[in-house]
């Protein structure tokens, strides 16, 4: 069984990883996963109750401040936070009395110890527990600094270190909580219920998971559509911003398809469900977001690896600083003090928290804009794209054809008669051209006899004692021409054209503006591909390509050390999507194979979002490096200043805590960034 719980009180990603490693050693569990950014723990075990008890117990030993809860227990956690804050403020108040009121030595030391314990008892406890488990982290470094400062006579600085550190952890927690809530608001799209109508018209509220295909549900103004379906009654404008990022409402009426996750604005809709909850758009989106944090960028991976040995390296460096200072100045107290400064300022929290938080903020921002990025590693590569190749049909074009001309070979034959005859044969076909012809016909259709589909050719049938063939007998290269024959005599030719998406032109313009080369790879003929390329102003086009030809082109571009993205929607695009550095698929009309093979999914099939994804990726990566460079610069500066005795321990604590809080707040810029703003 699998159990999922939320947690609070854990503000260190390194600690989360170490707790996860310890929990996975338990015999009662198959696997335990801790998602630090989403404050979620997932337990996989045979006896889930026993495993949960052991997991909670061990986690609390390693991290006393952690609290696990289901949603209904979150109030208890808030009360715990208030209690911790009161204890901290009480410790600070007693510390101020100790530092500024004259008293006897016995009372002084008694209150000093009480103050230090109240402000940092959890820090000391974690340091002791983890040291016995062979782990040295920032809790140990701070505890050592407090004890060391006290022993060398810097009592005030000892108290101030733990006070500022504890206040800093509170600020970090609040900043981190704010960022988590902001991300959660963007990705919390799951509907809580569905209202099913039975045969008598009675409404019944159930979980979306309990609704079957074919059931009719009712959605009222202000409610979120719980499942994909087709409108059978009613009309309304929809708020689809959470799905596509577009603020303009979308109007739907009877027979319109509707996606789960949209919010009904001003009408009541009766919807026939067309897919189960597990297969619905909203579930697919949430699953992709849930999995996104599993695939780390190279930057995150490197920082995670470095953090494992960071604390040991810091202690060695602190010992070196201590040794050099003692050798040069000959004062052991000064040497210890400067070594302690080195320990305090070098805590890795700024890097360990801000980098993964920035990436996840970028992924959250992308999802807000209707772009699902399956991991921060893909976001990293997306920022480096210099070439984007597009499939044509269903990607740059709608995949919906329209009749643009009819050429007749009989003087008395009218265009509407040609469409009627062609529609008689095509009325049961699922082919895109057949659907477009039937939609163009305005006359009511009748049944035909001897209907037969000829693979790769067309359909034949009998109607009113005449035999007809609709399709292509002569294998013309132009695959958007449909011929109409009556008793082997050609009556007419119907010319169709695939509609180019309006956003395709904007997509290529935006990509050119940011210096990305655009390429069209199509299996269609030269005339059509050239026309589409000229319309959307694409840089390069290739035609009459088979799937392996597209694959070979991408392989060639990669061999030239270019970073290429491929945008497609069909099953035949899957190999190219997987080979490209970043595969981008269409979310609505894209095949399940293309969505599975891709790294990024465009929820609303809008190719303009390709440039949006690149802009968000570039901005996110910029924030990541800002945090790394800023944090490293400040820490190195204070390490040098502290080692030389220019700054004291209080400055070291402020530098450590301040840098971490600023880095976390800077990470939120990736969440708030507007890629459409010039």
VOGU-3710 file (C-alpha; in Angstrom, 3 decimals, decimal comma):
1> xxxxxxxxxx> 0,000/0,000/0,000  0,992/3,606/-0,545  0,304/6,438/1,893  0,890/10,110/1,231  1,243/12,692/4,024  2,160/16,355/4,276  4,771/17,643/6,719  5,873/20,953/8,220  8,818/22,072/10,309  11,556/20,827/7,970
11> xxxxxxxxxx> 13,416/23,711/6,329  16,627/22,004/5,214  16,736/19,998/1,943  19,951/18,226/2,991  18,271/17,122/6,221  15,300/15,871/4,173  17,595/13,752/2,003  19,391/12,312/5,047  16,082/11,500/6,741  14,910/9,790/3,538
21> xxxxxxxxxx> 18,083/7,682/3,434  17,609/6,608/7,067  13,927/5,773/6,556  14,684/3,593/3,535  16,822/1,373/5,804  13,703/0,316/7,745  12,626/-3,282/7,179  8,946/-2,327/7,336  9,034/-0,159/4,199  9,508/-0,896/0,507
31> xxxxxxxxxx> 10,339/2,708/-0,293  10,068/6,169/1,259  10,239/9,367/-0,809  10,455/12,852/0,711  9,599/15,754/-1,586  11,050/18,749/0,251  9,615/21,435/-2,037  6,063/20,103/-1,852  6,347/19,129/1,850  5,176/15,622/1,021
41> xxxxxxxxxx> 6,273/12,155/2,151  5,175/9,013/0,276  5,417/5,666/2,095  5,246/2,384/0,189  4,823/-0,633/2,506  2,943/-3,896/2,941  1,792/-3,065/6,487  1,205/0,647/5,997  0,058/1,373/9,577  3,178/-0,163/11,145
51> xxxxxxxxxx> 5,441/1,477/8,569  3,839/4,896/9,149  4,401/4,675/12,920  8,072/3,754/12,450  8,619/6,431/9,795  7,105/9,172/11,979  9,083/7,999/15,027  12,477/7,881/13,257  11,856/11,154/11,414  11,056/12,927/14,692
61> xxxxxxxxxx> 14,228/11,565/16,282  16,270/13,011/13,433  14,251/16,223/13,089  12,307/17,077/16,306  10,655/20,053/14,647  8,957/17,988/11,942  5,207/17,360/12,089  3,248/15,002/9,834  -0,418/15,535/9,112  -3,324/14,948/6,786
71> xxxxxxxxxx> -5,017/18,134/5,552  -7,498/18,134/8,414  -4,660/18,208/10,983  -2,884/21,279/9,620  -4,398/23,478/12,374  -2,504/21,467/14,993  0,763/22,214/13,186  0,025/25,955/13,166  -0,492/25,827/16,945  2,870/24,045/17,272
81> xxxxxxxxxx> 4,549/26,848/15,299  3,031/29,494/17,609  4,259/27,581/20,679  7,789/27,365/19,227  7,728/31,102/18,514  6,627/31,901/22,095  9,469/29,727/23,512  11,973/31,499/21,225  10,767/34,964/22,272  10,911/33,930/25,949
91> xxxxxxxxxx> 14,495/32,740/25,477  15,452/36,033/23,798  13,826/38,036/26,626  15,733/36,102/29,319  18,922/36,557/27,274  18,451/40,331/27,221  18,019/40,307/31,021  21,226/38,265/31,388  23,211/40,620/29,188  22,025/43,967/30,552
101> xxxxxxxxxx> 21,089/43,418/34,257  23,652/43,076/37,052  23,200/39,880/39,105  25,110/37,247/41,036  27,292/34,782/39,065  25,045/31,834/40,030  21,882/33,575/38,782  23,767/34,874/35,714  24,878/31,397/34,595  21,539/29,819/35,459
111> xxxxxxxxxx> 19,613/32,307/33,325  22,306/32,170/30,615  21,891/28,388/30,251  18,054/28,653/30,360  18,109/31,353/27,664  20,475/29,393/25,418  18,395/26,209/25,816  15,059/27,912/25,132  16,400/29,547/21,957  18,207/26,539/20,545
121> xxxxxxxxxx> 17,218/23,298/22,271  16,023/21,762/18,995  19,240/22,740/17,246  21,379/21,160/19,983  19,237/18,026/20,090  19,459/17,530/16,318  23,213/18,073/16,423  23,682/15,421/19,138  21,359/12,854/17,495  22,932/13,263/14,063
131> xxxxxxxxxx> 26,533/13,197/15,339  25,879/9,743/16,822  24,567/8,689/13,409  27,764/9,893/11,744  26,237/13,069/10,259  27,604/16,564/10,683  25,481/19,443/9,438  24,708/23,089/10,166  23,097/22,216/13,540  26,435/20,857/14,733
141> xxxxxxxxxx> 28,316/23,877/13,348  26,030/26,346/15,160  26,082/24,329/18,427  29,886/24,207/18,298  29,992/27,962/17,670  27,751/28,754/20,674  29,791/26,523/23,015  33,095/27,835/21,632  32,101/31,503/21,927  31,041/30,936/25,533
151> xxxxxxxxxx> 34,276/29,131/26,439  36,459/31,934/25,053  34,521/34,528/27,091  32,277/35,914/24,308  29,069/35,190/26,237  26,980/37,845/24,508  28,043/36,642/21,052  27,263/33,052/22,027  23,686/33,998/22,881  23,368/36,276/19,861
161> xxxxxxxxxx> 24,552/33,495/17,537  21,791/31,105/18,614  19,215/33,934/18,783  19,966/35,211/15,275  20,236/31,681/13,915  16,839/30,698/15,382  15,210/33,927/14,156  16,764/33,290/10,754  15,319/29,764/10,643  11,878/31,238/11,384
171> xxxxxxxxxx> 12,303/33,760/8,546  13,557/31,021/6,226  10,551/28,897/7,139  8,130/31,749/6,449  9,780/32,585/3,114  9,825/28,921/2,129  6,205/28,494/3,215  5,192/31,490/1,110  6,910/30,071/-1,958  5,387/26,627/-1,407
181> xxxxxxxxxx> 1,903/28,115/-1,079  2,411/30,189/-4,237  3,420/27,082/-6,185  0,578/25,060/-4,649  -1,966/27,699/-5,698  -0,759/27,415/-9,291  -0,860/23,643/-9,373  -3,874/22,926/-7,150  -6,288/22,211/-9,984  -7,853/18,982/-8,768
191> xxxxxxxxxx> -11,662/19,152/-8,352  -13,012/17,945/-5,004  -16,258/16,454/-6,336  -18,517/15,821/-9,331  -22,323/16,162/-9,451  -23,806/13,239/-11,386  -27,355/13,307/-12,806  -29,265/10,032/-12,640  -32,032/9,007/-15,083  -34,678/10,839/-13,055
201> xxxxxxxxxx> -32,618/14,059/-13,098  -31,690/13,823/-9,428  -28,286/15,280/-8,493  -25,752/13,149/-6,603  -22,406/14,477/-5,342  -19,586/11,929/-5,675  -15,802/11,793/-5,954  -14,552/12,368/-9,544  -12,899/8,916/-9,378  -16,361/7,315/-9,058
211> xxxxxxxxxx> -17,761/8,740/-12,315  -17,936/6,458/-15,374  -17,656/7,225/-19,085  -21,132/8,048/-20,422  -22,403/9,503/-17,126  -23,896/12,993/-17,295  -22,604/15,530/-14,806  -23,817/19,042/-14,082  -21,450/21,976/-13,475  -22,751/25,295/-12,152
221> xxxxxxxxxx> -21,258/28,829/-12,254  -18,058/29,104/-10,221  -17,428/25,348/-10,211  -14,482/23,559/-11,785  -15,177/20,971/-14,492  -14,123/17,672/-12,857  -13,769/15,445/-15,951  -13,276/15,680/-19,704  -16,524/15,522/-21,646  -18,921/16,832/-24,259
231> xxxxxxxxxx> -21,560/19,493/-23,560  -25,035/17,984/-24,032  -27,032/20,921/-22,699  -26,354/24,564/-21,877  -23,782/27,179/-22,793  -21,263/29,238/-20,867  -17,975/31,081/-20,987  -15,089/29,235/-19,345  -12,103/30,416/-17,354  -9,256/28,250/-18,715
241> xxxxxxxxxx> -6,356/30,306/-17,345  -5,241/27,539/-14,994  -4,945/25,194/-17,993  -3,591/27,397/-20,768  -2,411/30,601/-19,106  -4,795/32,625/-21,301  -6,939/35,174/-19,463  -9,598/35,531/-22,186  -12,669/33,346/-21,522  -13,590/30,559/-23,945
251> xxxxxxxxxx> -17,251/30,116/-25,000  -18,775/26,617/-25,233  -22,221/25,373/-26,236  -23,903/22,072/-27,098  -21,650/19,423/-28,735  -18,487/21,308/-27,729  -15,682/19,334/-26,131  -14,698/20,538/-22,665  -11,552/19,854/-20,633  -11,424/19,126/-16,920
261> xxxxxxxxxx> -9,917/21,929/-14,870  -11,812/24,738/-16,613  -14,058/26,927/-14,428  -17,648/27,660/-15,546  -18,301/31,402/-15,433  -21,931/32,200/-16,181  -24,053/29,224/-17,186  -25,121/25,741/-16,154  -23,632/22,920/-18,222  -24,683/19,314/-18,542
271> xxxxxxxxxx> -21,684/17,303/-19,684  -21,439/13,722/-20,921  -18,200/12,286/-19,521  -15,821/10,984/-22,223  -12,869/9,834/-20,104  -12,276/8,415/-16,652  -10,743/10,618/-13,966  -7,402/8,787/-14,197  -7,225/9,593/-17,935  -8,606/13,145/-17,808
281> xxxxxxxxxx> -6,672/16,258/-18,774  -6,483/17,582/-15,221  -5,108/14,286/-13,874  -2,491/14,108/-16,633  -1,413/17,674/-15,826  -1,181/17,001/-12,095  0,732/13,749/-12,640  3,281/15,556/-14,819  3,712/18,296/-12,205  4,033/15,701/-9,412
291> xxxxxxxxxx> 6,813/13,902/-11,307  8,627/17,085/-12,360  10,742/17,366/-9,212  12,072/13,805/-9,650  14,251/14,768/-12,606  16,972/17,075/-11,331  19,091/19,510/-13,320  22,862/19,086/-13,415  23,215/22,155/-11,188  20,928/20,657/-8,513
301> xxxxxxxxxx> 22,701/17,295/-8,702  26,156/18,850/-8,290  25,034/20,952/-5,307  23,399/17,904/-3,719  26,622/15,878/-4,071  28,812/18,707/-2,775  26,501/19,231/0,231  27,163/15,656/1,437  30,818/16,475/2,195  30,468/20,227/2,659
311> xxxxxxxxxx> 30,265/20,238/6,472  33,353/18,025/6,816  35,275/20,310/4,446  34,157/23,372/6,437  35,406/21,879/9,720  38,787/21,091/8,148  39,038/24,663/6,813  38,035/26,050/10,233  40,818/24,001/11,845  43,277/25,386/9,278
321> xxxxxxxxxx> 42,134/28,966/10,048  42,484/28,212/13,767  46,000/26,830/13,254  47,234/29,710/11,094  45,772/32,354/13,446  47,297/30,707/16,517  50,665/30,356/14,784  50,681/33,992/13,629  49,118/35,765/16,654  49,946/33,275/19,402
331> xxxxxxxxxx> 46,522/33,798/21,053  44,492/30,587/21,322  41,218/32,378/22,229  41,419/34,585/19,125  42,280/31,533/17,017  39,257/29,595/18,332  36,992/32,614/17,808  38,025/33,062/14,176  37,656/29,355/13,516  34,137/29,536/14,921
341> xxxxxxxxxx> 33,298/32,474/12,628  34,364/30,301/9,703  31,979/27,549/10,874  28,987/29,893/11,188  29,260/31,776/7,902  29,865/28,700/5,763  26,470/26,945/6,266  25,244/25,714/2,841  21,523/26,513/3,264  21,465/29,370/0,735
351> xxxxxxxxxx> 22,572/27,017/-2,040  20,743/23,900/-0,885  17,339/25,602/-0,593  17,327/28,339/-3,239  18,548/26,350/-6,269  15,892/23,569/-6,275  13,266/26,106/-5,171  14,104/28,328/-8,163  13,776/25,435/-10,595  10,466/24,361/-9,104
361> xxxxxxxxxx> 9,237/27,969/-9,232  10,123/28,036/-12,937  8,196/24,789/-13,506  5,241/26,247/-11,558  5,320/29,412/-13,665  5,395/27,332/-16,849  2,369/25,307/-15,718  0,547/28,585/-15,045  1,169/29,430/-18,713  -0,126/26,093/-19,979
371> xxxxxxxxxx> 3,315/24,488/-20,337  4,087/21,249/-18,500  7,826/20,701/-18,041  8,557/17,174/-16,811  11,690/18,050/-14,825  14,198/20,789/-14,056  16,773/19,009/-16,234  14,572/19,697/-19,289  14,093/23,288/-18,168  17,886/23,632/-18,062
381> xxxxxxxxxx> 18,327/22,265/-21,599  15,396/24,298/-22,915  17,262/27,471/-21,925  20,100/26,446/-24,287  18,014/25,699/-27,410  19,295/27,342/-30,594  17,194/25,341/-33,089  13,530/24,296/-32,984  12,112/21,889/-35,583  8,338/21,685/-36,127
391> xxxxxxxxxx> 6,102/18,993/-37,531  3,424/20,506/-39,802  0,022/18,850/-39,509  -1,492/19,271/-36,059  1,459/21,358/-34,864  1,784/24,462/-37,039  -1,581/23,693/-38,654  -4,824/22,741/-36,942  -5,085/19,339/-38,637  -8,635/20,393/-39,576
401> xxxxxxxxxx> -9,053/20,781/-43,323  -11,431/23,106/-45,132  -12,810/22,912/-48,652  -11,245/25,780/-50,624  -12,278/24,920/-54,221  -14,325/22,468/-56,295  -13,558/21,751/-59,955  -16,436/20,074/-61,874  -16,239/18,255/-65,228  -19,975/18,488/-66,007
411> xxxxxxxxxx> -21,595/21,786/-66,889  -24,841/21,089/-65,020  -23,135/19,836/-61,849  -23,205/22,300/-58,960  -20,674/22,506/-56,107  -23,292/21,592/-53,476  -24,206/18,468/-55,493  -20,534/17,388/-55,540  -20,269/17,857/-51,766  -23,486/15,893/-51,235
421> xxxxxxxxxx> -22,324/12,923/-53,340  -18,904/12,910/-51,654  -20,475/13,164/-48,191  -22,727/10,151/-48,852  -19,618/7,999/-49,035  -17,554/9,800/-46,399  -20,245/10,107/-43,694  -18,919/7,110/-41,721  -15,210/7,747/-42,249  -12,823/8,980/-39,530
431> xxxxxxxxxx> -10,313/10,396/-42,021  -9,667/14,153/-41,496  -10,427/14,961/-45,156  -13,678/12,981/-45,019  -14,788/14,837/-41,881  -14,093/18,205/-43,527  -16,120/17,299/-46,622  -19,081/16,143/-44,518  -18,925/19,368/-42,454  -18,986/21,459/-45,665
441> xxxxxxxxxx> -22,128/19,666/-46,926  -25,420/21,366/-46,026  -27,909/18,705/-47,223  -29,295/15,882/-45,041  -27,583/12,580/-45,828  -29,227/9,257/-46,681  -28,046/5,679/-46,371  -26,040/4,111/-49,189  -25,486/0,523/-50,318  -22,365/-1,575/-50,820
451> xxxxxxxxxx> -20,160/0,855/-48,907  -16,571/-0,364/-49,074  -13,353/1,275/-47,901  -10,323/0,741/-50,138  -7,160/1,175/-48,044  -4,995/4,056/-49,228  -7,437/4,895/-52,036  -10,885/5,942/-50,799  -14,431/4,572/-50,559  -16,861/3,058/-53,075
461> xxxxxxxxxx> -20,659/2,780/-52,712  -23,961/2,527/-54,588  -26,730/5,119/-54,503  -29,852/5,237/-56,701  -28,538/2,489/-58,997  -25,264/4,320/-59,633  -21,796/3,360/-58,448  -19,550/6,026/-56,941  -15,918/6,267/-55,839  -14,584/9,010/-53,564
471> xxxxxxxxxx> -10,832/9,309/-53,146  -7,762/9,236/-55,401  -7,454/6,756/-58,241  -4,381/8,246/-59,864  -2,156/8,473/-56,731  -1,534/12,165/-57,189  1,152/13,625/-54,955  -1,225/16,323/-53,779  -2,783/14,542/-50,806  -5,373/17,291/-50,264
481> xxxxxxxxxx> -7,292/16,618/-53,486  -10,313/14,285/-53,374  -11,723/12,976/-56,672  -15,406/12,094/-57,243  -16,244/9,348/-59,772  -19,625/8,131/-61,049  -19,473/4,810/-62,906  -15,729/5,355/-63,600  -16,409/8,861/-64,976  -14,716/11,681/-63,101
491> xxxxxxxxxx> -17,344/14,160/-61,981  -15,228/16,578/-59,944  -12,173/17,316/-57,837  -12,495/18,730/-54,316  -9,547/20,813/-53,102  -8,938/21,028/-49,362  -6,469/22,975/-47,307  -5,177/22,527/-43,778  -5,742/25,630/-41,666  -2,595/27,278/-40,318
501> xxxxxxxxxx> -2,856/28,164/-36,633  -2,806/31,915/-36,099  -0,369/31,384/-33,254  2,126/29,614/-35,558  3,121/32,894/-37,183  3,642/34,528/-33,776  5,565/31,435/-32,617  8,169/31,715/-35,374  8,448/35,501/-34,970  9,084/35,176/-31,226
511> xxxxxxxxxx> 11,658/32,408/-31,712  13,517/34,503/-34,280  13,543/37,446/-31,850  15,337/35,397/-29,201  17,832/34,031/-31,726  16,412/30,531/-32,241  16,473/29,017/-35,745  13,159/27,499/-36,941  12,827/24,452/-39,211  9,777/22,723/-40,720
521> xxxxxxxxxx> 10,050/18,953/-41,197  7,076/17,537/-43,117  6,006/14,472/-45,036  3,820/16,621/-47,294  4,721/17,716/-50,842  6,968/20,648/-51,704  4,198/23,011/-52,803  2,213/22,788/-49,575  5,264/22,802/-47,280  6,716/25,826/-49,067
531> xxxxxxxxxx> 3,405/27,693/-48,786  3,140/27,001/-45,051  6,796/27,963/-44,501  6,384/31,279/-46,307  3,180/32,051/-44,381  4,675/31,451/-40,930  8,105/32,842/-41,989  10,093/29,761/-41,017  13,874/29,754/-41,608  14,248/26,352/-43,305
541> xxxxxxxxxx> 11,918/23,632/-44,573  12,225/20,022/-45,761  9,442/18,043/-47,469  8,469/14,481/-48,477  10,092/13,201/-45,271  9,436/9,834/-43,671  9,697/9,516/-39,849  13,251/8,158/-40,172  14,215/11,169/-42,331  13,139/13,537/-39,531
551> xxxxxxxxxx> 15,083/11,395/-37,064  18,208/11,548/-39,261  17,939/15,341/-39,593  17,804/15,805/-35,798  20,749/13,425/-35,398  22,755/15,469/-37,920  21,972/18,771/-36,150  23,073/17,288/-32,794  26,332/16,060/-34,341  27,050/19,694/-35,264
561> xxxxxxxxxx> 26,935/20,525/-31,508  23,623/22,365/-31,790  20,893/22,048/-29,144  17,637/21,201/-30,920  14,036/20,952/-29,813  11,381/19,077/-31,792  7,671/19,950/-31,682  5,153/17,316/-32,807  1,833/15,641/-32,055  1,599/12,240/-33,774
571> xxxxxxxxxx> 2,685/8,672/-33,088  5,195/8,972/-35,944  6,775/11,957/-34,125  7,669/9,888/-31,032  11,190/8,855/-32,240  12,105/12,464/-33,081  10,682/13,721/-29,782  12,851/11,244/-27,876  16,028/11,917/-29,889  15,867/15,717/-29,716
581> xxxxxxxxxx> 17,438/17,524/-26,758  13,963/18,727/-25,783  10,832/17,034/-27,151  7,686/19,192/-27,098  4,234/17,678/-27,714  0,665/18,916/-28,097  -1,522/18,288/-25,030  -5,037/18,197/-26,542  -4,697/16,597/-29,974  -1,344/14,975/-29,325
591> xxxxxxxxxx> -1,235/11,177/-29,324  -0,517/9,405/-26,036  2,739/8,137/-27,575  3,953/11,657/-28,398  2,977/12,985/-24,948  4,797/10,091/-23,279  7,913/10,551/-25,431  8,110/14,334/-24,948  9,826/16,351/-22,207  7,442/19,318/-22,405
601> xxxxxxxxxx> 3,689/19,304/-23,090  1,789/22,328/-24,454  -1,623/21,972/-22,789  -3,588/23,966/-25,388  -1,625/22,911/-28,535  -0,401/26,488/-28,958  3,031/26,569/-30,717  3,560/30,132/-29,467  4,171/28,585/-26,041  7,488/27,153/-27,313
611> xxxxxxxxxx> 9,094/30,606/-27,098  7,346/31,157/-23,736  8,917/27,950/-22,406  12,364/29,062/-23,578  11,956/32,518/-22,003  10,853/31,047/-18,655  13,744/28,560/-18,796  16,302/31,280/-19,520  14,962/33,510/-16,744  14,881/30,633/-14,242
621> xxxxxxxxxx> 18,450/29,660/-15,058  19,486/33,310/-14,646  17,924/33,382/-11,146  19,711/30,126/-10,253  23,099/31,596/-11,143  22,269/34,900/-9,444  21,634/32,995/-6,206  24,768/30,878/-6,571  27,052/33,820/-7,397  25,499/36,162/-4,797
631> xxxxxxxxxx> 25,586/33,552/-2,013  29,130/32,434/-2,844  30,438/36,021/-3,103  28,962/37,124/0,243  30,098/33,972/2,040  33,635/34,087/0,638  33,897/37,803/1,549  32,779/37,180/5,150  34,974/34,082/5,436  38,003/36,172/4,502
641> xxxxxxxxxx> 36,980/39,113/6,693  36,232/36,818/9,641  39,506/34,907/9,225  41,404/38,225/9,294  39,495/39,417/12,370  37,801/42,335/10,554  34,245/41,076/11,189  32,839/39,272/14,225  30,561/36,325/14,786  27,355/38,375/14,726
651> xxxxxxxxxx> 28,193/39,602/11,233  28,817/35,984/10,251  25,365/34,890/11,483  23,641/37,837/9,772  25,529/37,066/6,559  24,526/33,384/6,672  20,851/33,931/7,546  20,457/37,077/5,444  21,893/35,494/2,314  19,611/32,457/2,685
661> xxxxxxxxxx> 16,448/34,543/3,124  17,341/36,853/0,213  18,127/33,865/-2,015  14,755/32,264/-1,189  12,895/35,503/-1,912  14,847/35,935/-5,160  13,775/32,407/-6,151  10,151/33,574/-6,097  10,927/35,898/-9,022  11,006/32,797/-11,241
671> xxxxxxxx> 7,422/32,121/-10,136  6,228/35,702/-10,737  8,090/36,291/-14,028  5,814/37,328/-16,915  7,276/36,069/-20,237  4,805/38,194/-22,231  6,003/41,445/-20,705  8,509/43,286/-22,876
//
